[in-house]
């Protein structure tokens, strides 16, 4: 019981840490240390089913100049209807050979705008109805608005890296470079921070994402083992031994099909 409670607390902390990273990245991806984001943003677009594995690897630079490495993996899936599944797993030392424990599962149905969050420790499935449909492109794709346009910051440059093939899928790459002046870098010299993405038009997701800041470390997120076939329908279902709980705010209950199960 104690071990279970500890794992639940860790899962909550990891989820919060990931959420903080996503929010920070959207505002200023290069201003803080990299953090595990909880996986790849899987767009809920229909007609492009697949399953894949996501690998995340981070090098964290400490204040004393030393560093350490961490890693995790997750399973992602999308069916022909556009329903998506994403997972959050335990973060391990890079040297570990152990399979990371799964902490939570997120399932989204775009037709019903219904979010489902599965907790494997409590066997509770929390559901809520989204106010608006999510983006059909990764929200962190800064290149969409920056490529071909003059940069508002003279210290920032965006480079089109051209086309390539990853995991048998065509991708297009972009790199953003920000030169932080010595006075603003917190060091006695200019610092060059880079972000790089390789985007698949076919799958509508980034197959490779990199962030590198010499002051804090580097984060690499890679999508591997892509299977373009239809996923198992059970991946998008609530297990029979889970209790369903509606967490939609009261004023939104009438807008969705979510119900509280006894």
Secondary structure, DSSP 8 states (H G I E B T S, - for coil): -HHHHHHHHHHHHHHHHHHHHHHHHHHHTTSS-----SS------TT--EEEEEEEEEEEE-TTS-EEEEEEEEEEEE-TT--EEEEEE--EETT--S---EEEEEEEETTTTEEEEEETTTTEEEEEE-SS---SS-TT-THHHHTTS--SSTTEEEEEEEEEEETTEEEEEEEEEEEE-HHHHTSSS-EEEEEEEEEETTTTEEEEEEEEETTTEEEEEEEEEEE-S---GGGGS--TTSEEEE-S-GGGGGGS------
